[in-house]
Amino acid sequence: MQEITGYKSIALDIAQRIVSGEFPVNSKISGRSLLASQYHVSPETIRKAIALLKDEHIVLVSQGKEIVILSDQNAYNYITKHNYLKSVYSLKKDLQQLLKMKKDIDQRFETVLSDIIDASDRLQSLKPYQPVEIKVPEHSQVVGKTISDLQFWQHTRATIIALRRGTDVSISPGPHVIIIANDILVVVGDGQVQERTEAFLNDTITNK
């Protein structure tokens, strides 16, 4: 049989063999030494695996160390519980990885923004002002239009230095970029740039 290591994995495999009917209820299964040879592990590892199954009332271990199958239903419940816990653990690991990726993206984004402001002659006069992130509302008048069509700077006096769309970042988006709902515009300007830009973005289509 395929080699399985780790007493928890072995306990799950034995439980699966019970559910499949290979080890019927009330039957006796091989002693620890024989099981150890089947799974290519030490008798101590088998002992730990059987102890797990005993705690779940799947098997009974007699004084003579005879192993008797008690319940295939408990074996099924054990497998189901393990798979649920495994899925929760996997989701947690995925979330941790996504949060790390987001942190890395945010750090790169801040670095690129700093480099752009430092390197651009056009933005030298704007250095005293921090970049402002503003989200485009779903029903904004700007949705579906290009930056050029909107005459964005003329209406807001804001310079768009970046556009965030999900995890994608577009640096210095050109005039032909089409703005969509929930885009994050990163702008710089004078002290009232955020107020003017938000007012422009919050103007809905129905008001046009």
HELIX and SHEET records of a PDB file:
HELIX    1   1 TYR A    7  VAL A   19  1                                  13    
HELIX    2   2 ARG A   32  TYR A   39  1                                   8    
HELIX    3   3 PRO A   43  ASP A   55  1                                  13    
HELIX    4   4 ASP A   72  ALA A  119  1                                  48    
HELIX    5   5 ASP A  121  LEU A  126  5                                   6    
HELIX    6   6 ILE A  147  LEU A  150  1                                   4    
HELIX    7   7 PHE A  152  THR A  156  1                                   5    
HELIX    8   8 VAL A  193  ASN A  202  1                                  10    
HELIX    9   9 ILE A  205  ASN A  207  5                                   3    
SHEET    1   A 3 LYS A  28  ILE A  29  0                                        
SHEET    2   A 3 ILE A  67  ILE A  69 -1                                        
SHEET    3   A 3 VAL A  59  VAL A  61 -1                                        
SHEET    1   B 4 VAL A 132  LYS A 135  0                                        
SHEET    2   B 4 ILE A 184  VAL A 188 -1                                        
SHEET    3   B 4 THR A 159  ARG A 165 -1                                        
SHEET    4   B 4 ASP A 168  ILE A 171 -1                                        
END                                                                             
